[in-house]
Amino acid sequence: MLSRTGHRSARTALYMPALVALRHNPALQAFGERLRANGLAPKAVVGAAMRKLAHLIFGVVRSGMPFDAQMAMPKLDVQDGI
């Protein structure tokens, strides 16, 4: 279960996009698979994807550049080998 503390509308706004990103975004797919392989609960994986998505959105807004999976997850292949 996701924590009820924090910004409710942010949780509501990021829940479904996180589910979609876990299915269709290659960077977040690998991230989610790695968390599941480490034994994280399914709701916790969605929560982590929501947080990761919020960070990616903030980075795109702040930099003004379009999303690039290679720049967002430059060490993803190294992390998967751990």
Residue pairs with C-beta under 8 A, 6 or more apart in sequence:
1 43
2 11
2 43
2 46
2 47
10 54
11 50
14 50
14 53
14 54
15 46
15 50
17 53
18 28
18 46
18 49
18 50
18 53
19 46
19 49
21 28
21 49
21 53
22 28
22 29
22 32
22 45
22 46
22 49
23 29
25 69
26 69
27 69
27 72
27 73
27 76
28 49
28 52
28 53
30 73
30 76
30 80
31 48
31 49
31 52
31 73
31 76
32 45
32 48
32 49
34 79
34 80
35 44
35 45
35 48
36 42
36 45
40 48
56 67
56 72
59 72
60 66
60 67
